[in-house]
Amino acid sequence: MNGSARQRALTVSLLQRADLWRQADRRARRLARGRSDDAADATRLADDYRLLAHDLARVRMLMPDSRTREYLEAAYARAHATLHHGAWRLGSALLRLFRDEIPAVVRWLAPYIVWSTVIFALAVIGGYALVQRYPELIALFASPDLIASVERGQLWTEGLLNIVPSSVLSAQILANNIVVSLFAYCAGFLFGLGTLYILGLNGLMLGAVFAFVSLHGLRAQLFGFIVAHGCVELSVMCLSGAAGAAVGEALIRPAQVGRIESFRVAALRSGKLLIACALLLVGAGILEGYVSPDPRFALWARGAIGASYWLFMVALLSGWLFGQRSRRPMP
Amino acid sequence: MSEVAPGLAVDSVTGIDVSLPVAGPGARAYAFLVDWHIRVILALGWFVLGALLYNGRFSLSPPLSSDARWFGAVVAPALAIYFLYHHAVELAMRGSTPGKRMAGVRIVARDGGAPSAGALLTRNVFRLVDSLPLFYGVGLITVVLTRDNLRIGDMAAGTLLVFEHADARLPSPAADATQVSRLDAAGAEIVAELLERWPALQPEARVRLARQALTRYGADPAESGNHDDDAWRTRLERLARPQ
């Protein structure tokens, strides 16, 4: 048999398998869309994958510019994606996330958490000192309404519930806080400078406002307002800053082969913490809408709520809440 | 192995690499615009329906004073639909959205498999940066400048947008047609496709193509009259039919 005849015979025998390809592709599409617990499906998909790989290799050689090749490339890629998407069980994935992965991320981020807390605290002190010394600088950090209210001897939070219902207030606050927290994380992309800016700015604002209300004798009222929700809210700010700082450092000093690969590893790993941060901010937002502006809550009650919620945060982030008793290696 | 289409080549345990053509800014923009319209329509639809039910008459006006029911039932869900559309839909459709389907693209991990839930969430969180300062300016610039057309969210999540070719079809008569002595596999495909598209082509164009095919595969094109459309088609069918 000459080469041309042999090639033709191979092509004919190959194309006679077209029905097998169609069946394999249908199965891959079906399994990609739904979920199957049937082990036979997985076995058949693996067989299909081998069949498509084998035939694609021959088609690439025998019919490189054909629609048959285009079809097989697509079918093979689909089978590959279906075979490699892995099992996904929401319940067990969430349990693993909160019990093992987030505590491991927190341990990994421990130095970043310390540093972002230090930076935030220094910014608070800086803002406080600045406005204490130059009160007119409060205009840089606070709105004219807030300044006018404090100058009248009244916190802007007083009577807040008469204007906005608690639920609306909570939703607005938690949405805003979550966006700020996510920004602090994403801004790490600017080699950490964006995160530093957000941490610094928020710290300066907090310190400046505290100094300003202190000058008008309202420090105790402001403390009473923020103590219930603020412990967790400010801690989450530092945690998001730590996640952003890790992303920034991955770009400045790549630990992996390339800068982008290092960025990817750091972003994916530290990003898990943001899920816990967002959930904690939902709770803090609810407290800020329902407890903090409500004058019926005494200071001791607010303090107890704030401390309890902060301990809850520690239990959540350490994995203790979900049954982790010992340190596990990073998955 | 012969040439592989440009794009991402993923190693496979079979030894045959998976070739995934990477989508460029055009396909991305197309998918985004379709999704944007869908989420705007959904969010507006919710808002309008909610407002009408809330007011109990044909009016979209908000209440004069802040009201929890208005915010919780009308405003917040509409905002959630708009801002969480990509997060929710990509998770539910495992890396696809209606817009991506229409553009024929999907999100894959670097190993060619479906991306994890964490990767999809990370990819979407970084939209905050990609969408800066306006109209996805940062994302568009990085898509144009990077080799694999990645926006920052893709870099962070280790994902790519690739063409799916979900509509790639196997020419059905191909297997039979190659049994004809004069046709090779590529020729069989060409003839099959020409016959498939025959009714949609202009008469002059299909006659010209039929003549070229018959000349190329050894038949005498002079046998058919120049204006006899059906005769050309019959000759092509004879060429493609197994003997």
Interface residues (C-beta under 8 A of the other chain):
Chain A: R8 T11 V12 L15 Q16 A18 W21 R22 A32 Y49 R50 A53 H54 L56 A57 R60 M61 L62 M63 P64 D65 S66 R67 T68 E70 Y71 E73 A74 A75 Y76 A77 R78 H80 A81 T82 L83 H84 H85 G86 W88 A93 I163 V164 P165 S166 S167 V168 A171 V179 L182 F183 Y185 C186 A187 F189 V247 I260 F263 R264 A267 L268 G271 K272 L274 I275
Chain B: M1 S2 E3 V4 A5 V10 S12 T14 G15 I16 V18 S19 L20 S66 D67 A68 F71 G72 A76 R94 V108 A109 D111 G112 G113 A114 S116 A117 G118 A119 L121 T122 V125 F126 L128 V129 I152 M155 A156 A157 G158 V162 E164 H165 A166 A168 R169 L170 P171 S172 A174 A175 T178 Q179 D184 A185 A186 E189 E193
